[in-house]
Amino acid sequence: MLSAEDGELINELTGLDGVAAVEDLAARLGRYAANTEPVTVYTLFAPAEGLAESRDMGLRRIAEAEADPWDGLASREARFINLLRERFPYFHLASLNPILDELRLIKSEAEMELIRKATRLSGLAIMEAMRSAQPGYKERDLDPVAKYIYWLGGAQGDAYFSLLASGRNAFRPHYNAGERTMQDGDMLLMDYAPDYEYYMSDVTRMMPVNGRFSPEQRELYGIYRAFYDAILYRIRPDVTAQQVKREAVRDMEEVLAEWSFSKETYRKAARDFVDAYARGAESPNTTLGHGVGMATHDVGRISGMLREGMVFTIEPALRVPEEEIYIRAEDLIIIHADRAEIVSDFVPRDIDGIERLMAEEGMLQRYPKDSGDPTGTR
């Protein structure tokens, strides 16, 4: 932990020109007040991310507090801005966030290594969930399995709350109750990652709870994976997100033309997926996914040219609204000068690989949920 007393060390570590105690802030700002030239003071306008929180959730938290008649408290940043305006009305206040966001968009090698470690732990946890999942367990029973992997690997907590959604629960965005008992024939979505030394990851896989894909699941998951790979393996440095989408759409159209569908609703879902990507390819501001770093949904837009040091995920989803079917995978990607590194590629995404892993014995089979219950009941 660093304080103002460590000013020289902070200067050395960060490159900041100066560090002072908060008690000295008013006096220091007062010195600038004597200047005849206009003075601009930069401060945070957007909320700092809290524990296991991204900026989007932070903004939502603040909006809910402000709308609560028994709270109504503005954000810490807003209160500080108001104090500055009251005490130093002659200053021009500007947001520091765009500058910090741009710095956070491009990761250093040290940051990349921490994100790799968080991603490896996330992948290992999902793989253990694949081994352990079986009908009769609740969705939430896989949460402690993942946490065991995280803590064993040195993580300090969750990057975000666990998303374990089986059956139609997967169709409900960010479902996280975990109360449903998984049934034979269900598909399970697992979206979960740890916080490793204040850096996050974000990985998602889907799996058949009974360990075997049914014919219909093979059909839908199969074309989804073909579409997904068309996007994933087109990503590379020095191209735009728009260009990646255009190339991927051409590949997806070829897959779609040759795929056999058992239901017209499935064909329509696949068509809608491709059409949505084609529409996105028309916008120069289109994005491939969201950044990952000190927050799971990190600041900075992954649009325009893909540059060395960008770290982000893709997570396109295939939906069949008529049957409330939802299929999604998510992988973490680091852009290097000469390639795109798919950090989470070791986690099985193919049907055969998933089924092979699910045939292995898992933690919940070796240590059943009721093994410590003297009554023998769950």
N, C-alpha and C positions, 0 to 999 in steps of 0.2 A: 504494500500500500504506500503510495507516494503522497506527500503533503507539500505545502509551500516551502517548508524547511529544506526540501530536497531540490530546490530550484535549479542548481547547476546540473544535477543528474537528469532532471526532466528536460532541460535544454539539450543535453547530450543525446538523450534517448529519442526525443521527438522533433528536434529542430526548432522548437518555439523560441522566440526572441527573449521572452521574459515571463517570469512566474511570480505571483504575489498572493498574499493571503486575502481572503474575502473581506476581512476587516479593513483592508486598505483600499477597497474598490472605490468608495465614495471620494476619498482624497485624491486618488489618481485620476478619476474622471473629472474632478474639479479643476485639475491643472489644465486639462484640455479646453475647459470652458473659457479660458482667457484668450484662446486663439481667435484671430480675426477671420481666419478661413473656416468655412463650414467643416464640421467634424461628423464623420459617419461611424457609428458604433454597430458592430456586427454581433448578433446574439442568436440563440436558437429560437426559431418560431415554431417548428414542429416538435411534438413531444418526443422525449427520449424513450427508447424501448424499455419496458419493464421485464421482469423475469418471464422467460418463455413467451415473449410478446414481440410482434412486429409492429411497424408504424401504423399499419391499417387498423390493427386491433387497439393500439393506443389512442388513435383518433376517435374510434368508436367508444372507448371507455370514457374519454373526456366529454364527448357529446351526450352520453347517457347521464353523466354526473351533472352537467349543466342543465339538462332537461328535467332533472329530479327536483320537485318543489321542496324537498327536505334536504337538498344538498346545494345545487346551483353553483358549486365552486368551479371557477375557471382553472385551466391547467397551470402548472407551476411556471411554465414558460410565459404564459399570458400575464400572470401576476407580476413576474419580473419585468416584462416589457412595460407594463403600466407604471411600475415604480420608477423605471428609468425616465419615462415621459413626464411624470410628475416632478421629479427632482432635477432633471436636466432637459427642459423642454426645447432648448436650442440645438440639441443633437438630432441628427438624422439617423433613424434606426433602420437597419437592413438585416435580412435573414442570412445567417451563416450556413443554413442547411444546404443550399445548392452547392456550396464549396465543399462541405464535408461529404455530401452525397457523391460528388464526382470522385473524391479521394477514395471513398469506400467502394465505388464501382470496380476499380482496378485493384486486384489483390496482389500482395507481395508473395514471394516464395514461402516465407514463414507462415503467412495466413493460409496459403494453399495447403500446406502440410497439415495444419490443424483441421481444416475442412476435410481433407482426405481421411484423417483419423476418425472424425465424427461420422463420415460416410461409411467407413469400413464397419464401425460398430453398428450403425443402422442396418447395413446389409446383413451382418452376422445375426442380428436380432430377428430380422424378417425370415432369414433362412431357418432359424430355430423355430419360429412360429409355423413355418411350413411343415417341419417335422412333427410338431406337437399338436397341430390343429386336428380335430376330429369331431364328428357329431356328438352332441350331448354336453359339450362344454359351453359355457357362456363366452361371448365375445371378449369380455374383460379378463377372462382367465389367461389370455395371451399377453396381457399387459405386464404382469410381473416377470414373465419369461424374458421379455425384451429388456426390462429394467435390470435383471440379473446380468445380462450381457453387457449393458451399458456400464454398470457400476464396476464389474470385473475388469472392464477395459479402461477405467480411469475417468469416465464421464462424471460431471458434477450435477447432472440433472437432465430434464427434458428440454428439447428445443421447442416443443409445443405439445399440447395434450394429445394423447394417443387416439388415432382414428382407426377403430376396428369395427367394420360394418359388414354384416353378413346379409345375404338375401337382398330383399328390397330396401334394407337400411342403407345400402351403398348408394342408392339413388338420391338419398337425402344429403345435401352438401354438408360436410363437416359434422356428420352424426358422430357423437362420441359418448353416448350413454353406456354402451357396452352391456346392456341388460339382456339382450336376446340370447336364447339358447340356440346354438348353431344346429342346423338340420342336415340330414343326408340329402345331397343334391344342391346345397347352397354353394354359392361363390362367396369368398371372403375378401374384402379389401383391407389391406394393412398399410397405413401411412403414418410413419413414426420415425423419429430420429432424436439423438441426444445432443446435449450441450457439452462440448469438449473444450475446456479452457476458453469459454466465451465465444466459441465459433460453432456454427450449426451445420446441419445437413437437412436433406429432405428427400426421402426415397419412398416409393410406393410399389407394391406388387399385389396381384390378385391370385387367388388359389382356390381350387375346389376343396371344400371342407372334408370330403371323404377321400381325398387323395387322387381321384380320377376325374378327368373332364368327361362330361356327358357329350353325346353327339352334337347337341345344340350349343353347348358351351365351347366345344372345339370349333364349331362353325363361326361363332361370333368372336371369340377370343382370337381365333386364327386370323381373321381378316383385320381385326384391330391391330394385332401385332405386326402384320404386313404393312399397314398404314403407319404405325409407330416407327418401325425401322426405316421406312422411306423418309421420315423426318430426321430421325436421330443420326443416321449415317450420312446425311447431307450437310451436317453442321461442321464448319471448319473456319479458320481465321480468314480475315480480309474479304468476307462476303457479307451482304446485308441479310437481316432476318427476312426481308421481302424476297430476296433471291432464293434463300433456302426453301421458303414456302412454295415458290413457283416450281422449283425443281421437284420438290416432294409431291406436289399435286400431279405432275406428269406421271410420276411413278405410281401414285395411288390410282390414277385413272386406268392404267394398264392392269393393275391387280383387280380392280372392280369389274372390268370388262370380262375377266376370265373366271370370276368366283361364282360358285353355285350356291344358291340360297334356298333354304327349305320353306321360308316364309317371306311374303312380300314386305311385311313390316321390317324384317331384318335388312332386306335390300334397301328399303327407304332410309333406315338408320345409317347404313354405310354411305349412301348417296348424300345424305345431309352432312355427314362428317366431312366428306371431300369438298362439298360445296362451301361449307363454312371456312375451310382452309383456303379455298380459291378466293373467297371474298377478302380474307385477311391479306392475301398476297397482293391485292390491288392497292393497299395502303402503304406508303413509304414509312409510316410510323408504327407499323405492325410489330409485335413482339413475339418471341418464341416461347417465353415462359417468364419466370421471375428470378431475380438475383438471390443468391444465398451468401451469407457471411456472418456478421455479428448478429443478424436476425435471420430467421428462416425465410421470410419475405423481405429480402434485404432492399435497401434504398438503391435508386438508380434504375433506369429503364434499359432492358436488354433489347434495344431497337437500333436501327441504323447498322453501321459496320460492326462486325464481331471482332473485338480487339483482344490482343494478348493480355491476360490477367483477368478477364471476365469469368465469373463463376455463376452458373445458373442451372435451373432444371427445366425440363419440358414435361408437361403432364396433360396432353390432349385426352379428351374423354369421348367415348362412344356411348350414346344413349338410345334406348328403345323405350320411349315414353309409354307406349301401349301396354307393356309388360313390366314397367319400372325396372328395367335392366340397365345397369351402369357398369362400364368397364374402363379402367384407367390404370396406367403404369406411370412411373416417374423416375427419371434418372438424373444424376448430378454430373455436370459437364464443366471442365476447365478448358479455356481457350489458351493455347500456347502459340508461339510464333509460327510453328509449322504444322500444327495438328490440333484436333480436339480430343481431349482425354475424357473418356466416359468412366468416371471413377467408380460408379456403382455397377459396372457391366458384369462383375463377377456374381451378382445375384441372379439366379435363373429367371429368365423371362419367357423362355420357350416352353411349350407344352410338355415335351419329353423330359426336359431338365427339371421342371417343377414336379412332375409325377415321380421322377426318380428320387428326388430329395424327400418328398413326402412319404415315400416308402420306408425311409430310415426311422429308427426309433428316436423319439423326441424326449425332452425333459419331462413333459406332462405324462408320458407313458412310464418313464423310469420312476418318477415321483408323483403318483396320482394325487389329484386334488384332495381326496379324502384319506390319504395315507396317515395323516396325523390326527384324524378324528376318531376318538375311541368309540363313538356310536356307530361308525361305519356308514354314516349318511353324508350327503353333500349339503 
